[in-house]
Amino acid sequence: MQRTRVVLTSLAMLTFLGCASRSDLESVRRDTDEIKSRLFTVDKSLGEVRGEVKDGVEKSLAGYRQSLEALQKEMTGYQKEIAGYQKDMFAIRKGGADLQATLDNAKVDMQLLTGKIDDVRIMAQKPADDLALLREDLNKRLAALDERLGALEKGVAEQKKMAAQQQLLLQQQQETPEYIYQQGIDAVKAGDVAKAREVFGKFLISFPKHKLSANAHYWLGETYYSEKNFEQAVLEFQEVIKNFPDSDKVPAAMLKQGMAFKEMGDGKSALYIYKKLVELFPKSEEAKLAKGKLHAK
């Protein structure tokens, strides 16, 4: 821009003074056209850069939104579970509060009876028989109240103990392998593939030798298969076949492994897996399906 101004200023001065030759004017015009051309190129490059930056930002925002939606969905599940536990705790606390209120009322009754005993002392001038009967009645009522108070206090203690056990049980359940595994199954049923993969991965890290580890590997393979990541699915199914040969999930893993090979275009490997499945587990439902696929080749 600075050079353009200098050229235009020079052109104006030359024209004004009448000293510019035709060749000088042509040179100035060429310089001006060159500068305009460069400015147009720069503007075009800036426009392309802006477009690329805008597309990149929009893609990043879309990814962040998807991650945020997944987190919100996971938090909703946790909030539902917490709400259920809070409801149970509320019921226990309400029962304890009711027992405490009854206990307080009983204590008030005892205070009233104690006051009546004082009144009886004032009536010492009455016949001894009447006084003895009244004392006997009061003693019975006091004994009954003591018994009732003992039962109520025992009930309050039991309610508190139950609340503590419920809280401890809740904490222990959240750390057991069965609880973690069930979370993964629930995620699969809900169609939340990302959460299911995360939960089963956590399970296998924490409990690699557990009796449910074969199932966890199988369901990991299913999550990859559902996303058409067939190579990774084959590897997870192979974990079941190789490391847990006695598991009930082996026939299902072999069938899905063969189907994954077929999807990858490796029909030869698929046929080999189907034949091996029929040979090793001839009575299984998966073997029947494998036979059908062998006949359909």
C-alpha positions in Angstrom: 0.0 0.0 0.0 2.9 2.4 0.8 4.5 1.7 -2.5 1.2 2.3 -4.3 0.8 5.7 -2.7 4.4 6.6 -3.7 3.8 5.6 -7.3 0.5 7.4 -7.5 2.1 10.5 -6.0 4.9 10.4 -8.4 2.5 10.0 -11.3 0.6 13.0 -10.2 3.7 15.1 -9.8 5.0 14.1 -13.3 1.7 14.9 -14.8 1.4 18.2 -13.1 4.9 19.3 -14.1 4.5 18.0 -17.6 7.9 16.3 -17.5 6.9 12.6 -17.7 7.6 10.8 -20.9 5.4 8.1 -22.3 7.8 5.4 -21.3 7.8 6.6 -17.7 4.0 6.5 -17.7 3.9 3.0 -19.1 6.4 1.9 -16.4 4.3 3.4 -13.7 1.2 1.7 -15.0 3.0 -1.6 -15.0 4.1 -1.2 -11.5 0.6 -0.2 -10.5 -0.9 -3.3 -12.2 1.7 -5.5 -10.6 0.9 -4.1 -7.1 -2.9 -4.6 -7.7 -2.3 -8.1 -8.8 -0.2 -8.9 -5.7 -2.9 -7.3 -3.5 -5.6 -9.5 -5.1 -3.4 -12.6 -4.5 -2.9 -11.7 -0.9 -6.7 -11.0 -0.4 -7.5 -14.4 -2.0 -4.9 -16.2 0.2 -6.4 -14.5 3.3 -9.9 -15.6 2.3 -8.7 -19.3 1.9 -6.9 -19.2 5.3 -10.1 -17.7 7.0 -12.2 -20.5 5.4 -9.8 -23.2 6.6 -9.6 -21.8 10.1 -13.4 -21.5 10.2 -13.8 -25.2 9.1 -11.3 -26.3 11.7 -13.0 -24.4 14.5 -16.4 -25.8 13.5 -15.1 -29.4 13.5 -13.4 -28.9 16.9 -16.6 -27.5 18.3 -18.7 -30.4 16.9 -16.3 -32.8 18.6 -16.5 -31.0 21.9 -20.3 -31.0 21.7 -20.3 -34.8 21.1 -18.0 -35.4 24.1 -20.1 -33.1 26.3 -23.3 -34.9 25.3 -21.7 -38.3 26.2 -20.6 -37.0 29.5 -24.0 -35.5 30.2 -25.6 -38.9 29.4 -23.2 -40.7 31.7 -23.9 -38.2 34.5 -27.7 -38.7 34.0 -27.2 -42.4 34.7 -25.2 -41.8 37.9 -27.7 -39.2 39.1 -30.6 -41.8 38.7 -28.6 -44.3 40.8 -27.8 -41.7 43.4 -31.5 -40.6 43.5 -32.5 -44.2 44.2 -30.0 -44.6 47.1 -31.0 -41.2 48.5 -34.7 -42.3 48.5 -33.7 -45.4 50.5 -31.7 -43.3 52.9 -34.6 -40.9 53.3 -37.0 -43.7 54.3 -34.5 -45.0 56.9 -34.0 -41.5 58.3 -37.7 -40.9 58.5 -38.2 -44.2 60.4 -35.5 -43.2 62.8 -37.1 -39.7 63.3 -40.5 -41.3 64.0 -39.0 -43.6 66.6 -37.2 -40.7 68.2 -40.4 -38.7 68.4 -42.1 -41.6 70.1 -39.3 -41.9 72.5 -39.5 -38.2 73.3 -43.3 -38.5 74.0 -42.6 -41.4 76.3 -40.1 -39.4 78.2 -42.7 -36.6 78.6 -45.2 -39.2 79.9 -42.7 -40.4 82.5 -42.1 -36.8 83.6 -45.9 -36.4 84.1 -46.0 -39.6 86.1 -43.1 -38.4 88.3 -45.1 -35.3 89.0 -48.1 -37.4 90.0 -45.9 -39.3 92.4 -45.0 -36.1 94.1 -48.7 -35.3 94.3 -49.3 -38.7 95.9 -46.8 -37.8 98.6 -48.8 -34.8 99.5 -51.8 -37.0 99.9 -50.1 -39.1 102.6 -53.0 -38.3 105.0 -55.3 -40.5 103.0 -56.0 -44.0 104.2 -53.0 -46.3 103.8 -54.9 -48.9 101.7 -55.8 -46.3 99.0 -52.2 -45.0 99.0 -50.8 -48.5 98.6 -53.1 -49.2 95.7 -52.2 -46.0 94.0 -48.5 -46.7 94.4 -48.9 -50.2 93.0 -50.7 -48.8 90.0 -48.1 -46.1 89.4 -45.3 -48.7 89.7 -46.9 -50.9 87.1 -47.3 -47.9 84.7 -43.7 -46.9 85.4 -42.5 -50.4 84.7 -44.5 -50.5 81.4 -43.1 -47.2 80.4 -39.5 -48.3 81.2 -40.1 -51.4 79.0 -41.5 -49.3 76.2 -38.6 -46.8 76.4 -36.1 -49.7 76.2 -37.8 -51.1 73.1 -37.9 -47.7 71.5 -34.3 -47.0 72.2 -33.4 -50.4 70.8 -35.4 -49.7 67.7 -33.6 -46.3 67.2 -30.2 -48.1 67.6 -31.2 -50.7 65.0 -32.4 -48.1 62.5 -29.0 -46.3 62.8 -27.2 -49.6 62.4 -29.3 -50.4 59.3 -28.5 -47.0 57.8 -24.8 -47.5 58.4 -24.9 -51.0 56.8 -26.8 -49.6 53.8 -24.2 -47.0 53.2 -21.4 -49.5 53.6 -23.1 -51.9 51.3 -23.6 -49.2 48.7 -19.9 -48.4 48.8 -18.9 -52.0 48.5 -21.2 -52.7 45.6 -19.7 -49.9 43.6 -16.3 -51.5 43.9 -17.1 -55.2 43.2 -16.2 -56.7 39.8 -19.8 -57.8 39.3 -21.1 -54.2 39.8 -18.6 -52.8 37.3 -19.3 -55.5 34.8 -23.1 -54.9 35.0 -22.5 -51.2 34.3 -20.8 -52.2 31.1 -23.8 -54.5 30.1 -26.2 -51.7 30.9 -24.3 -49.4 28.6 -24.4 -52.0 25.8 -28.2 -52.3 26.2 -28.5 -48.6 26.1 -26.5 -48.3 22.9 -23.8 -46.3 24.6 -20.8 -48.0 22.9 -18.2 -45.5 24.2 -19.2 -45.9 27.8 -19.4 -49.7 27.5 -15.9 -49.8 26.1 -14.6 -47.6 28.9 -16.3 -49.7 31.6 -15.1 -53.1 30.2 -11.6 -51.7 29.8 -11.6 -50.6 33.4 -12.9 -54.1 34.4 -10.1 -55.9 32.6 -7.4 -53.6 34.1 -8.7 -54.2 37.6 -9.7 -57.9 37.3 -7.8 -59.5 34.4 -8.3 -63.1 35.8 -11.9 -62.8 37.0 -14.4 -65.3 35.8 -16.2 -62.6 33.8 -13.0 -61.4 32.0 -13.8 -63.6 29.0 -17.3 -62.0 28.7 -15.7 -58.5 29.1 -13.3 -59.3 26.1 -16.3 -60.6 24.1 -18.4 -57.5 24.7 -15.4 -55.3 23.8 -15.2 -57.1 20.5 -18.9 -56.5 20.0 -18.4 -52.7 20.5 -15.7 -52.6 17.9 -17.8 -54.8 15.5 -20.8 -52.5 15.8 -18.5 -49.6 14.7 -17.2 -51.6 11.8 -13.7 -51.7 13.3 -13.4 -55.3 12.3 -9.6 -55.7 12.8 -9.8 -54.7 16.5 -12.9 -56.8 16.9 -11.0 -59.9 15.6 -8.2 -59.2 18.2 -10.7 -59.0 21.1 -12.5 -62.2 20.1 -9.1 -63.9 19.8 -8.5 -62.9 23.5 -11.5 -65.0 24.5 -10.6 -68.0 22.2 -6.9 -68.0 23.2 -6.9 -67.1 26.9 -10.3 -68.5 28.1 -10.7 -71.8 26.1 -13.2 -73.2 28.7 -15.5 -70.1 28.7 -19.0 -70.4 27.4 -18.3 -67.3 25.2 -15.8 -69.1 23.0 -18.3 -70.4 20.4 -19.9 -66.9 20.1 -16.4 -65.3 19.9 -15.4 -67.7 17.1 -18.7 -67.0 15.1 -18.3 -63.2 15.4 -14.6 -63.5 14.5 -15.5 -65.4 11.3 -18.1 -62.8 10.5 -15.5 -60.0 11.1 -13.0 -61.7 8.7 -15.8 -61.9 6.1 -16.6 -58.2 6.5 -12.8 -57.5 5.9 -12.9 -59.4 2.7 -10.9 -62.4 4.0 -13.3 -65.2 3.1 -10.6 -67.9 3.4 -10.0 -67.1 7.1 -13.8 -66.8 7.7 -14.3 -70.3 6.3 -11.5 -71.7 8.4 -13.0 -70.2 11.6 -16.5 -71.6 10.7 -15.1 -75.1 10.2 -13.2 -75.0 13.4 -16.3 -73.9 15.3 -18.3 -76.8 13.9 -15.5 -79.2 14.7 -15.0 -78.0 18.3 -18.6 -77.2 19.3 -20.8 -79.2 17.1 -23.9 -79.0 19.4 -23.8 -75.3 20.0 -26.2 -72.8 18.4 -23.2 -70.9 17.0 -22.2 -74.1 15.1 -25.6 -74.3 13.5 -25.2 -70.8 12.2 -21.7 -71.5 11.1 -22.9 -74.5 9.1 -25.4 -72.3 7.4 -22.7 -69.8 6.4 -20.5 -72.7 5.1 -23.3 -73.9 2.9 -24.0 -70.4 1.7 -20.5 -69.8 0.5 
